[in-house]
């Protein structure tokens, strides 16, 4: 995902706003989270070492997982009105 793109996450499991908590079964219907992509980052290196005794076999490899970093912009609760255009009134 390119940096600056927005993504809508619609499988929301729980929404908490102060004392008001909404728990989904399994998800909260009508809720979504709007997030912006901040780019990809690499995780910590993991060393994979394979070894078989008595046969002189060993292999050492490493791996770094790529992750996409997201910034949460807005949490839309179920039943919230969509922000849309207002029509101009002709007088």
PyMOL commands that place a pseudoatom at each C-alpha (Angstrom):
pseudoatom trace, name=CA, resn=UNK, resi=1, chain=A, elem=C, hetatm=0, pos=[0.000, 0.000, 0.000]
pseudoatom trace, name=CA, resn=UNK, resi=2, chain=A, elem=C, hetatm=0, pos=[1.396, 3.398, -0.951]
pseudoatom trace, name=CA, resn=UNK, resi=3, chain=A, elem=C, hetatm=0, pos=[2.100, 6.082, 1.599]
pseudoatom trace, name=CA, resn=UNK, resi=4, chain=A, elem=C, hetatm=0, pos=[-0.769, 8.556, 2.042]
pseudoatom trace, name=CA, resn=UNK, resi=5, chain=A, elem=C, hetatm=0, pos=[-3.549, 6.203, 0.909]
pseudoatom trace, name=CA, resn=UNK, resi=6, chain=A, elem=C, hetatm=0, pos=[-6.593, 5.766, 3.122]
pseudoatom trace, name=CA, resn=UNK, resi=7, chain=A, elem=C, hetatm=0, pos=[-8.176, 2.469, 4.030]
pseudoatom trace, name=CA, resn=UNK, resi=8, chain=A, elem=C, hetatm=0, pos=[-11.575, 1.644, 5.580]
pseudoatom trace, name=CA, resn=UNK, resi=9, chain=A, elem=C, hetatm=0, pos=[-11.534, -1.149, 8.157]
pseudoatom trace, name=CA, resn=UNK, resi=10, chain=A, elem=C, hetatm=0, pos=[-15.119, -2.386, 8.478]
pseudoatom trace, name=CA, resn=UNK, resi=11, chain=A, elem=C, hetatm=0, pos=[-14.633, -5.435, 10.731]
pseudoatom trace, name=CA, resn=UNK, resi=12, chain=A, elem=C, hetatm=0, pos=[-14.736, -3.639, 14.106]
pseudoatom trace, name=CA, resn=UNK, resi=13, chain=A, elem=C, hetatm=0, pos=[-14.859, -5.885, 17.176]
pseudoatom trace, name=CA, resn=UNK, resi=14, chain=A, elem=C, hetatm=0, pos=[-15.374, -3.299, 19.953]
pseudoatom trace, name=CA, resn=UNK, resi=15, chain=A, elem=C, hetatm=0, pos=[-16.009, 0.445, 20.313]
pseudoatom trace, name=CA, resn=UNK, resi=16, chain=A, elem=C, hetatm=0, pos=[-15.405, 2.201, 23.640]
pseudoatom trace, name=CA, resn=UNK, resi=17, chain=A, elem=C, hetatm=0, pos=[-16.203, 5.887, 24.204]
pseudoatom trace, name=CA, resn=UNK, resi=18, chain=A, elem=C, hetatm=0, pos=[-15.741, 6.712, 27.877]
pseudoatom trace, name=CA, resn=UNK, resi=19, chain=A, elem=C, hetatm=0, pos=[-18.289, 4.644, 29.814]
pseudoatom trace, name=CA, resn=UNK, resi=20, chain=A, elem=C, hetatm=0, pos=[-20.209, 3.623, 26.690]
pseudoatom trace, name=CA, resn=UNK, resi=21, chain=A, elem=C, hetatm=0, pos=[-18.904, 0.280, 25.349]
pseudoatom trace, name=CA, resn=UNK, resi=22, chain=A, elem=C, hetatm=0, pos=[-20.274, -1.560, 22.309]
pseudoatom trace, name=CA, resn=UNK, resi=23, chain=A, elem=C, hetatm=0, pos=[-19.175, -5.173, 21.844]
pseudoatom trace, name=CA, resn=UNK, resi=24, chain=A, elem=C, hetatm=0, pos=[-19.806, -6.942, 18.553]
pseudoatom trace, name=CA, resn=UNK, resi=25, chain=A, elem=C, hetatm=0, pos=[-21.090, -10.461, 18.044]
pseudoatom trace, name=CA, resn=UNK, resi=26, chain=A, elem=C, hetatm=0, pos=[-18.585, -11.073, 16.382]
pseudoatom trace, name=CA, resn=UNK, resi=27, chain=A, elem=C, hetatm=0, pos=[-18.399, -7.593, 14.805]
pseudoatom trace, name=CA, resn=UNK, resi=28, chain=A, elem=C, hetatm=0, pos=[-20.175, -4.278, 15.381]
pseudoatom trace, name=CA, resn=UNK, resi=29, chain=A, elem=C, hetatm=0, pos=[-22.592, -3.793, 12.479]
pseudoatom trace, name=CA, resn=UNK, resi=30, chain=A, elem=C, hetatm=0, pos=[-22.303, -0.418, 10.758]
pseudoatom trace, name=CA, resn=UNK, resi=31, chain=A, elem=C, hetatm=0, pos=[-19.047, 0.613, 12.446]
pseudoatom trace, name=CA, resn=UNK, resi=32, chain=A, elem=C, hetatm=0, pos=[-15.805, 1.322, 10.621]
pseudoatom trace, name=CA, resn=UNK, resi=33, chain=A, elem=C, hetatm=0, pos=[-12.359, 2.775, 11.183]
pseudoatom trace, name=CA, resn=UNK, resi=34, chain=A, elem=C, hetatm=0, pos=[-10.731, 5.156, 8.694]
pseudoatom trace, name=CA, resn=UNK, resi=35, chain=A, elem=C, hetatm=0, pos=[-6.926, 4.941, 8.678]
pseudoatom trace, name=CA, resn=UNK, resi=36, chain=A, elem=C, hetatm=0, pos=[-4.103, 6.506, 6.655]
pseudoatom trace, name=CA, resn=UNK, resi=37, chain=A, elem=C, hetatm=0, pos=[-1.077, 4.532, 5.476]
pseudoatom trace, name=CA, resn=UNK, resi=38, chain=A, elem=C, hetatm=0, pos=[2.301, 5.798, 6.721]
pseudoatom trace, name=CA, resn=UNK, resi=39, chain=A, elem=C, hetatm=0, pos=[4.380, 3.404, 4.593]
pseudoatom trace, name=CA, resn=UNK, resi=40, chain=A, elem=C, hetatm=0, pos=[6.008, 0.035, 5.102]
pseudoatom trace, name=CA, resn=UNK, resi=41, chain=A, elem=C, hetatm=0, pos=[8.520, -0.815, 7.818]
pseudoatom trace, name=CA, resn=UNK, resi=42, chain=A, elem=C, hetatm=0, pos=[10.576, -3.929, 8.531]
pseudoatom trace, name=CA, resn=UNK, resi=43, chain=A, elem=C, hetatm=0, pos=[10.310, -5.881, 11.760]
pseudoatom trace, name=CA, resn=UNK, resi=44, chain=A, elem=C, hetatm=0, pos=[13.123, -7.378, 13.823]
pseudoatom trace, name=CA, resn=UNK, resi=45, chain=A, elem=C, hetatm=0, pos=[15.365, -9.981, 12.227]
pseudoatom trace, name=CA, resn=UNK, resi=46, chain=A, elem=C, hetatm=0, pos=[14.588, -13.604, 13.053]
pseudoatom trace, name=CA, resn=UNK, resi=47, chain=A, elem=C, hetatm=0, pos=[17.431, -16.125, 12.743]
pseudoatom trace, name=CA, resn=UNK, resi=48, chain=A, elem=C, hetatm=0, pos=[16.485, -19.584, 11.445]
pseudoatom trace, name=CA, resn=UNK, resi=49, chain=A, elem=C, hetatm=0, pos=[19.159, -22.182, 12.152]
pseudoatom trace, name=CA, resn=UNK, resi=50, chain=A, elem=C, hetatm=0, pos=[18.731, -25.772, 10.908]
pseudoatom trace, name=CA, resn=UNK, resi=51, chain=A, elem=C, hetatm=0, pos=[21.092, -28.392, 12.266]
pseudoatom trace, name=CA, resn=UNK, resi=52, chain=A, elem=C, hetatm=0, pos=[21.370, -32.191, 12.016]
pseudoatom trace, name=CA, resn=UNK, resi=53, chain=A, elem=C, hetatm=0, pos=[23.875, -33.787, 14.329]
pseudoatom trace, name=CA, resn=UNK, resi=54, chain=A, elem=C, hetatm=0, pos=[26.554, -36.215, 13.088]
pseudoatom trace, name=CA, resn=UNK, resi=55, chain=A, elem=C, hetatm=0, pos=[26.062, -35.424, 9.370]
pseudoatom trace, name=CA, resn=UNK, resi=56, chain=A, elem=C, hetatm=0, pos=[27.721, -31.969, 9.211]
pseudoatom trace, name=CA, resn=UNK, resi=57, chain=A, elem=C, hetatm=0, pos=[24.512, -30.261, 8.052]
pseudoatom trace, name=CA, resn=UNK, resi=58, chain=A, elem=C, hetatm=0, pos=[23.711, -26.724, 9.137]
pseudoatom trace, name=CA, resn=UNK, resi=59, chain=A, elem=C, hetatm=0, pos=[21.902, -23.831, 7.450]
pseudoatom trace, name=CA, resn=UNK, resi=60, chain=A, elem=C, hetatm=0, pos=[21.584, -20.330, 8.851]
pseudoatom trace, name=CA, resn=UNK, resi=61, chain=A, elem=C, hetatm=0, pos=[19.066, -17.929, 7.287]
pseudoatom trace, name=CA, resn=UNK, resi=62, chain=A, elem=C, hetatm=0, pos=[17.380, -14.741, 8.452]
pseudoatom trace, name=CA, resn=UNK, resi=63, chain=A, elem=C, hetatm=0, pos=[14.000, -13.136, 7.858]
pseudoatom trace, name=CA, resn=UNK, resi=64, chain=A, elem=C, hetatm=0, pos=[12.555, -9.636, 8.330]
pseudoatom trace, name=CA, resn=UNK, resi=65, chain=A, elem=C, hetatm=0, pos=[8.780, -9.320, 8.034]
pseudoatom trace, name=CA, resn=UNK, resi=66, chain=A, elem=C, hetatm=0, pos=[7.322, -6.272, 6.262]
pseudoatom trace, name=CA, resn=UNK, resi=67, chain=A, elem=C, hetatm=0, pos=[4.566, -4.389, 8.102]
pseudoatom trace, name=CA, resn=UNK, resi=68, chain=A, elem=C, hetatm=0, pos=[2.283, -1.559, 6.976]
pseudoatom trace, name=CA, resn=UNK, resi=69, chain=A, elem=C, hetatm=0, pos=[2.100, 1.266, 9.525]
pseudoatom trace, name=CA, resn=UNK, resi=70, chain=A, elem=C, hetatm=0, pos=[-1.375, 2.841, 9.845]
pseudoatom trace, name=CA, resn=UNK, resi=71, chain=A, elem=C, hetatm=0, pos=[-2.527, 6.020, 11.571]
pseudoatom trace, name=CA, resn=UNK, resi=72, chain=A, elem=C, hetatm=0, pos=[-6.129, 6.024, 12.790]
pseudoatom trace, name=CA, resn=UNK, resi=73, chain=A, elem=C, hetatm=0, pos=[-7.962, 9.117, 11.515]
pseudoatom trace, name=CA, resn=UNK, resi=74, chain=A, elem=C, hetatm=0, pos=[-11.570, 8.498, 12.488]
pseudoatom trace, name=CA, resn=UNK, resi=75, chain=A, elem=C, hetatm=0, pos=[-13.730, 5.887, 14.232]
pseudoatom trace, name=CA, resn=UNK, resi=76, chain=A, elem=C, hetatm=0, pos=[-17.278, 5.853, 12.867]
pseudoatom trace, name=CA, resn=UNK, resi=77, chain=A, elem=C, hetatm=0, pos=[-19.812, 4.411, 15.313]
pseudoatom trace, name=CA, resn=UNK, resi=78, chain=A, elem=C, hetatm=0, pos=[-22.898, 2.560, 14.068]
pseudoatom trace, name=CA, resn=UNK, resi=79, chain=A, elem=C, hetatm=0, pos=[-25.805, 4.862, 13.337]
pseudoatom trace, name=CA, resn=UNK, resi=80, chain=A, elem=C, hetatm=0, pos=[-23.589, 7.932, 12.816]
pseudoatom trace, name=CA, resn=UNK, resi=81, chain=A, elem=C, hetatm=0, pos=[-24.576, 10.221, 9.983]
pseudoatom trace, name=CA, resn=UNK, resi=82, chain=A, elem=C, hetatm=0, pos=[-22.350, 10.368, 6.933]
pseudoatom trace, name=CA, resn=UNK, resi=83, chain=A, elem=C, hetatm=0, pos=[-20.659, 13.664, 6.187]
pseudoatom trace, name=CA, resn=UNK, resi=84, chain=A, elem=C, hetatm=0, pos=[-22.026, 14.599, 2.807]
pseudoatom trace, name=CA, resn=UNK, resi=85, chain=A, elem=C, hetatm=0, pos=[-22.599, 17.649, 0.673]
pseudoatom trace, name=CA, resn=UNK, resi=86, chain=A, elem=C, hetatm=0, pos=[-25.371, 20.003, 1.514]
pseudoatom trace, name=CA, resn=UNK, resi=87, chain=A, elem=C, hetatm=0, pos=[-27.568, 21.167, -1.319]
pseudoatom trace, name=CA, resn=UNK, resi=88, chain=A, elem=C, hetatm=0, pos=[-27.783, 24.888, -1.827]
pseudoatom trace, name=CA, resn=UNK, resi=89, chain=A, elem=C, hetatm=0, pos=[-31.198, 26.326, -1.413]
pseudoatom trace, name=CA, resn=UNK, resi=90, chain=A, elem=C, hetatm=0, pos=[-32.464, 28.494, -4.226]
pseudoatom trace, name=CA, resn=UNK, resi=91, chain=A, elem=C, hetatm=0, pos=[-34.251, 31.596, -2.960]
for i in range(1, 91): cmd.bond("trace and resi %d" % i, "trace and resi %d" % (i + 1))
show_as sticks, trace
zoom trace
